[in-house]
Amino acid sequence: MEKIVVGVDGSKGAREALRWAVDEAKVRGAGLVVVHAWQQPAAALMSPYAPLLTDPVTLAEIARKTLADSIATVDLTGLAGEPELRTVQGPAAPALLGAAHDATLLVVGSRGRGGFAGLLLGSVSQQVAHESAVPVVVIPPAAKATDRPLVVNRTADR
């Protein structure tokens, strides 16, 4: 069975990527894996609230809530099965690459910016597009159902 992996982080771009991935999974009859990576923010260590801001239990709970809130925004009716939900402690790109090692497709959002900067990918989307062994779909900001995503097929280079 095909498997589509999508990364979410609570941002608008990630919600668009999730919607696209859900729709694609429905069309393909593929399984869906939704991944949210989290890590302790280094800047929080210098805060007087460091014990609260860096508590792994609290951060893991926030990560699970972010994942649940993301899933709640999409219609899962018609999927081949229940989506697999994963929270991973660590940087986003390696977490997504690890989850997608045996996937058919990896989907991420792009934060995007206006003007020339809008032509550039975000750091996570750029890293996964560069390092992924499976095709990557990058959903641009404010994507519509009729928009064509950027598809990077790195497997042809390997």
Salt bridges, closest charged atoms under 4 A:
GLU2 OE1 - ARG28 NH1 2.75
ASP9 OD2 - ARG111 NH2 2.81
GLU16 OE2 - ARG19 NH1 2.90
GLU24 OE2 - ARG28 NE 2.71
ASP69 OD2 - LYS65 NZ 2.79
GLU84 OE2 - ARG86 NE 2.57
ASP102 OD1 - LYS3 NZ 2.48
ASP102 OD1 - HIS101 ND1 3.95
ASP157 OD2 - ARG154 NH1 3.51
